[in-house]
Amino acid sequence: MEVHVGSAAKHELRIASRYYNRQRPGLGDEFLDEVQRITGLLAVHPELGRELLSQRRTLTIRRFPYRLIYVLDEPFIRIIAVANLSQRPFYWRHRVEEPRPRYIELPAVA
């Protein structure tokens, strides 16, 4: 399956990566590498995480206090949040996963 990361989740990734790089140079890159490893696993095993709220699933990121919140929307996995476990729970609940691209079929030209 193809993994799509929503805009809010991308923003959360950038914030977390910058934070970790300030703590120790290179640690933010390690965080991003771990997220990439997990998204690779999800692409092969989309039901790896546990069910959470209304078709949303979660998978904890090893070594870091974060979890990915995602939706299975075949043929895609949509990551809607990179949630910090220290923040208030379910802050991302209001997010609607970004819709899959819609293709409009154009009428044939005679």
Buried (B, 14 or more C-beta within 10 A) or exposed (E): BEBBBBEBBEEBBEEBBEEBBEEEEEBBEBBBEBBEEBBEEBEEEBEEBEEBEEEBBBBBBEEBEBBBBBBBBEEBBBBBBBBBEEEEEEEBEEBEBBEEEEEEEEEEEE
